[in-house]
Amino acid sequence: MIEHDFDEEFVPIAAELQRLPYLSPSRDFADRVVARIDRLQPAQVAPVGASRHLELHQGGQQAVARRRPLGVIRATGRATAGVALIAAAAFMFFEIDVLTAILSAAVTQYAFTIAAVGTQIGAVVLGSETMAYLQAGAAQAALLYLVLAFGLITGYAGIRTAAQIAKRKAA
Amino acid sequence: MPARSYTDVSDQQVVVFAQEGREDAYRELIKRYERPVFSLIFRMVRDKETAEDLAQETFIKVLNNIDRYRPEFKFSSWLFKIANNITIDHLRRRHVDTISIEGSPNAITAESARATAVTITSGGESPLEELESREIGAEIEKAIARLRPEYRACIILRHVEDYSYDEIAEIVKLPLGTVKTYIHRARQELRQYLGDLR
């Protein structure tokens, strides 16, 4: 019985609350719960290929599937496509000369390649979990750098265009 | 492993047996708490199927993490804490604040509403007493159903489960002052809804 810490008016209600009956779930409730307690289930061999990131468990009950270096190929492909799009847009809208475009494309592309190779080396040296942690912050930083780089290129193109217009007018 | 009797065995000791992987210990913990946990959840969600699902989720979560149980706390407090978290999360997802005593908010037909309505069982009184008890019990259930979910959990833990304010604060993860306020307001509201009981 709990201590009496309420006014007299609540006493009959408190008494009724204490008399509220317990309600029962279905009869097979315990069986359904026990069926989903991991420790009580017999060990099962996971089918190879069900997940690409299988881990080595004690006793080697689960197969280990090595990750394919698809990440590097994908990242390089995406970087190339991105640079090509930016270059096309720059040619069309800002009249950037070819040398500037090639240089910025090369810098951007090398940066992505270096980043991709660095990630793979980092995963081997530091472990994939550490790299995932570092990448979570690095993704934001990379986005910031990309925005800054885009701003610089756009600014430079704008200044060149203005200079060309001024030259034409002077001529 | 032969099944053993858990009569007079404390929760903490049963948990130790469960941690050793004994199925009968898991079943004993379920047997001891399935009704209190299911009742708390049912009174909060007012739908039998949902309450069963949430109670099942509670036990699965607790029993799958039995190794993380810290014996300095009451096992039941830990269990109610998980049950409360799971139920409040469910209510928040569904944006359900008040519940109907006449049946589940999910009930489509009158039959399903009747099936999910609260049924109060009596404990060996005379037919007249039983009828009165049923009526009062139903009124109390109705009044609890009108409370905010946070008030509902606190008042049930205080007056049905006999927990102290400190234990309730630990279970519902709220400051002690907030818990006292919730219980005070819940009592005021219950008094208001149940004026005739006074």
Interface residues (C-beta under 8 A of the other chain):
Chain A: M1 I2 F6 E9 F10 P12 I13 A14 E16 L17 Q18 R19 L20 P21 Y22 L23 S24 P25 S26 F29 A30 R32 V33 V34 R36 I37 D38 R39 L40
Chain B: G21 E23 Y26 R27 I30 K31 E34 R35 P36 F38 S39 F42 A51 E52 A55 Q56 F59 I60 L63 N64 I120 T121 S122 G123 S133 I136 G137 I140 E141 I155 I156 R158 H159 V160 D162 S164 R187 L190 R191 L194 L197 R198
